[in-house]
Amino acid sequence: MAPQPDGRIVVGVDGSPHSHAALRWAARLAALTGGPLEAVTVWDFPSLHGAHGLVLPALDGFGPERRAAAILDETVAAAGLPQGRPAVRRRLKAGPAGPALVSAAAGAAVLVLGRRGRCAPPGARLGTTSQYCVHHAGCTVVLVEGDDPPQ
């Protein structure tokens, strides 16, 4: 028998427009359900995709974990969520994005993701991380459409 979900709403954020939309959607769900909201950013050595594409630690002056923390903070700040309602717990996970997000969402009620992130080629309908999570997460996965930046 599978354990009951703990009510958490986990949202993966990478700074992409889709992850901003996913965070706003997850915050609305958390406000409706009263479930705790957890924003997760994944980092993997030796590189991380940031606002300006692939970021190598030696080139930007930050280690990948520190850069991931900055992306998480920037995304939460830019989401325009009401102050304190719901509170956003921030969490960093190391490893490949799909498995790390599935692990972070273990026992959660729902995992919310943008339908594609920074790594997906332009025009891709679904990113590889979203595909992985849909197939492997042990909870409901919601994919949110975000505004694509102009090409």
C-alpha positions, -999 to +999 in steps of 0.1 A: +000+000+000+014+034-010+018+061+016-006+089+016+006+122+001+018+147+027+000+177+010+031+194-002+030+212-036+065+209-051+074+232-080+105+229-101+121+263-110+150+271-133+144+307-140+127+301-174+094+318-183+077+284-180+090+279-144+078+314-134+043+304-147+046+271-128+055+288-096+025+312-098+002+283-106+015+263-077+011+293-053-025+296-063-030+259-057-013+261-023-035+291-013-066+271-022-056+239-005-035+252+024-007+228+014+029+238+019+046+252-012+082+241-019+102+256-048+131+234-059+160+243-081+183+215-093+220+219-099+244+195-114+282+198-116+299+210-138+273+232-154+240+249-149+217+266-173+211+302-162+194+333-176+221+336-203+224+300-213+250+275-201+269+288-172+303+272-164+315+278-128+349+289-139+334+316-161+308+332-139+327+333-106+300+312-088+300+275-080+270+256-095+252+253-061+256+290-054+243+299-089+213+275-084+205+293-051+206+327-069+183+314-097+159+301-070+159+334-051+155+354-083+126+333-096+107+334-063+112+372-061+102+378-097+070+356-095+051+384-078+036+362-052+017+379-023+039+384+007+038+354+031+007+337+016+016+310+009+051+309+023+076+294-001+101+269+012+132+270-010+151+239-016+182+230-037+188+195-050+219+181-066+219+158-096+203+154-130+171+175-131+145+147-137+156+123-111+163+151-086+128+166-090+112+132-087+131+126-055+121+160-042+085+153-049+085+119-031+054+119-009+041+152-022+005+157-034+016+173-067+047+182-087+043+214-108+066+221-137+068+243-167+061+222-198+097+230-209+127+247-194+158+264-206+174+233-221+146+224-245+152+234-281+130+263-294+097+250-306+098+218-284+064+211-270+077+193-239+112+194-223+131+163-213+128+170-176+091+173-178+089+141-198+110+123-173+089+135-143+056+126-160+068+091-165+086+086-131+070+107-104+050+090-077+025+119-075+003+139-099+024+160-122+010+193-136+027+209-166+021+246-169+024+266-202+045+297-199+050+327-221+078+319-246+102+349-250+101+364-285+125+348-309 
